[in-house]
Amino acid sequence: MRWKISHRGHDPRHIDLLAALALVMVIIAAWRFFEIGSDTPKPAAFIVPSQSVRW
């Protein structure tokens, strides 16, 4: 299929290029998010008080 360049609107190749770049950016952002997020320590869900503590 040959590309037909139209002067009335956007060239379909430009839309494809923008979609591919957006997809690459989303993949890189997700990779960085999960890569950095795995290094942070998980806080404890709750603190267990000692038996010697009186309330």
GUBA-678328 format. One record per residue: x, y, z of N, C-alpha, C in turn. Coordinates in steps of 0.001 Angstrom, whole numbers, padded with zeros to 6 digits, always signed. Atoms other than C-alpha are relative to their C-alpha. Layout:
N
XYZXYZXYZ/...
//
This chain:
55
+000840-001175+000000+000000+000000+000000+000893+001248+000000/-000778-001225+000082+001408+003361-000988-000650+001070+000854/+000490-001097-000806+001121+006355+001286-000434+001129-000911/+000488-001144+000759-000952+009169-000115+000126+001224+000895/-000218-001202-000798+000265+012491+001193-001070+001017-000366/+001090-000938+000201-002670+014806+001629+000405+001361+000535/-000311-001356-000444-002270+018545+001873-001130+000565+000867/+001143-000485-000773-005652+018876+003612+000139-000298+001491/-000058+000393-001400-004834+017096+006873+001390-000488+000356/-001273+000547-000453-002102+015266+008738+000381-001202-000848/-000531+001179+000672+000079+012751+007014-000113-001173+000977/+000136+001133-000922-000724+009315+008509+001333-000460+000581/-001309+000390-000521+003014+008693+008907+000386+000826+001220/-000288-000842-001162+003272+011631+011323-000742-000510+001230/+000785+000525-001115+000495+010203+013478+000618-001308+000501/-000650+001251-000389+002199+006783+013442+001297+000271+000756/-001258-000339-000658+005520+008372+014403-000259+000529+001410/+000334-000527-001324+003947+010305+017292-000500-001105+000921/+000497+001113-000825+002154+007168+018519+001148-000903+000434/-001147+000842-000347+005401+005161+018415+000872+000685+001048/-000792-000728-000992+007295+007871+020309-000703+000037+001357/+000753-000006-001254+004534+008097+022922+000076-001371+000672/-000090+001351-000556+004634+004311+023368+001376-000252+000611/-001352+000152-000536+008405+004350+023854+000151+000785+001298/-000089-000809-001214+008096+007146+026421-000753-000657+001160/+000766+000673-001052+005425+005225+028353+000765-001217+000514/-000766+001175-000411+007576+002079+028392+001188+000411+000858/-001162-000461-000779+010641+003999+029632-000450+000522+001362/+000495-000532-001270+008599+005799+032308-000421-001131+000938/+000412+001128-000834+007087+002526+033559+001208-000777+000492/-001219+000718-000405+010502+000842+033610+000722+000744+001113/-000669-000790-001036+012016+003696+035613-000801-000004+001296/+000841+000012-001194+009050+003737+038004+000181-001300+000778/-000124+001282-000687+009326+000030+038787+001436-000263+000437/-001401+000189-000383+013125+000112+038892+000331+000801+001262/-000276-000840-001159+013290+002976+041406-000865-000432+001184/+000911+000383-001070+010295+001763+043408+000431-001257+000736/-000384+001244-000659+011912-001589+044194+001095+000217+001036/-001091-000261-000930+014801+000022+046123-000481+000544+001346/+000464-000611-001237+012688+001774+048740-000465-001076+000970/+000439+001002-000972+012154-000199+051959-001480+000152+000310/+001421-000008-000331+008624-001141+052876-000161+000281+001496/+000216-000260-001425+007427+000377+056158-000858-001101+000615/+000795+001000-000702+005925-001895+058777-001467+000412-000009/+001430-000294+000031+002163-002162+058681-000464+000558+001342/+000342-000499-001326+001910-001615+062426+001169-000277+000933/-001070+000169-000980+004171-001356+065451-000555-000801+001169/+000428+000823-001123+003852-004052+068076+000642+000566+001265/-000593-000554-001222+004284-002476+071532+000608-001099+000866/-000630+000938-000916+006473-004124+074093-000980-000384+001100/+000913+000444-001060+004783-006101+076875+000174+000820+001274/-000213-000794-001200+006291-003792+079448-000672+001368-000082/+000647-001311+000149+004425-000766+078088-001375-000067+000640/+001333-000071-000619+001383+000237+080161-000794+001109-000672/+000834-000983+000669-001470+002066+078531-000814+000717+000996/
//
